[in-house]
């Protein structure tokens, strides 16, 4: 295991913890939700900033990969990318290289994460026009290429209410998870995010609540 992997990746550092088990339950719920409709491109976003979307996406990717599926984590947050930091990897090559470079499109610059079956596509150099890049025809080709490389591609997007990026990606995805942070996300922001996603006909699979108070009975049960 890489020593510089962030402690926020509890599914790696504390795989028997209640939080890691919650991610495995989320994985199971997603499997049931996709029985009739394949879930190849999954978007993870949040109403606002600092609500834990990237951490949720990374941990979810870990447990899906641990179940034997090949997973790509694609950092589509072309404003404040952070997935590469969670895994202690460079972010200078990635998604935007695939947008402008034919060779990178043919051979995606995927990075090993240290977790079997799990690969990372960092954001790459940040463009001056993120929304236009994500809405481009070329982005559709990138998503198609990534889908051919993995069983599941998890897309990290900027917050829904702040910019249009997540809505653009939601229209290209098979499903969306909305991350809500206890004690931080305002109810009206969450409802606004849901409304915006519904306007682009996004398939909202559900929400994940972060920073919820842990039931001490669960903590004793899992022995940590």
C-alpha positions, -999 to +999 in steps of 0.1 A: +000+000+000+012+035-008+023+053+023+010+087+011-026+076+005-048+100+024-063+089+058-097+099+043-096+066+024-110+046+053-118+016+030-081+012+026-067+021+060-096+007+081-115-019+060-133-034+090-146-001+103-183+009+103-176+036+078-160+011+054-190-012+059-213+017+050-195+020+016-200-017+010-237-013+017-237+016-008-220-006-033-247-033-028-275-007-032-260+005-064-259-031-077-296-035-070-304-002-086-288-013-119-304-047-124-325-034-153-304-005-164-266-009-167-246+016-145-213+022-164-209+059-159-217+071-123-215+108-115-208+119-079-214+155-069-228+177-042-249+208-038-220+230-026-183+229-018-165+210+010-192+184+014-171+153+008-180+143-027-144+133-038-138+113-006-171+095-011-163+087-047-128+075-040-139+052-011-168+039-032-144+031-061-122+012-037-149-012-025-163-017-060-128-026-072-124-049-041-155-068-054-136-077-085-147-050-110-123-029-129-129+007-119-117+041-132-119+072-111-121+101-135-115+136-120-138+158-140-136+186-115-116+209-138-117+237-112-105+222-080-094+186-087-084+166-056-086+129-064-048+127-072-041+142-038-062+115-020-040+088-036-007+107-034-003+107-072+006+134-098-022+152-115-004+168-144-015+142-170-051+131-173-085+140-187-077+172-205-048+155-222-073+131-237-094+160-249-066+176-269-043+147-277-053+119-300-026+095-286-038+101-251-074+093-262-062+060-277-042+052-246-057+069-216-030+081-190-044+060-162-024+057-130-022+027-106-037+035-072-022+007-052-056-010-051-061-039-074-086-032-102-087+005-094-072+032-117-071+069-116-075+094-144-065+128-129-078+161-143-047+170-162-039+207-169-068+229-160-085+247-189-098+283-189-133+271-200-142+239-180-179+239-189-172+242-226-146+214-224-171+190-206-199+199-231-177+192-261-182+163-286-147+152-277-157+147-241-183+123-252-155+104-270-134+104-238-163+089-218-169+063-244-132+054-244-131+051-206-162+029-205-144+005-229-115+003-205-135-006-173-166-021-158-174+011-141-163+047-144-169+071-115-169+108-124-160+134-099-177+167-107-178+202-092-208+212-070-242+213-088-254+247-076-221+266-081-214+259-118-230+240-147-203+214-151-220+187-130-253+192-149-235+187-182-219+155-170-251+143-154-268+144-188-240+120-201-241+097-171-261+065-163-267+077-127-260+104-102-252+103-064-257+135-045-234+139-014-249+158+015-229+168+046-245+168+080-244+202+097-232+220+066-255+214+036-285+237+038-319+221+030-327+247+003-293+240-014-300+202-015-334+208-029-320+232-055-294+207-065-321+180-069-343+204-090-314+213-113-305+177-119-341+168-127-342+196-153-315+178-173-333+144-168-305+131-147-311+097-131-307+105-094-299+072-077-299+086-042-278+106-017-250+099+007-249+117+041-214+124+053-202+135+088-232+118+104-229+110+141-217+074+145-239+051+166-216+038+193-233+004+193-221-001+157-186+010+167-185-017+195-199-043+171-171-037+145-145-037+172-129-003+165 
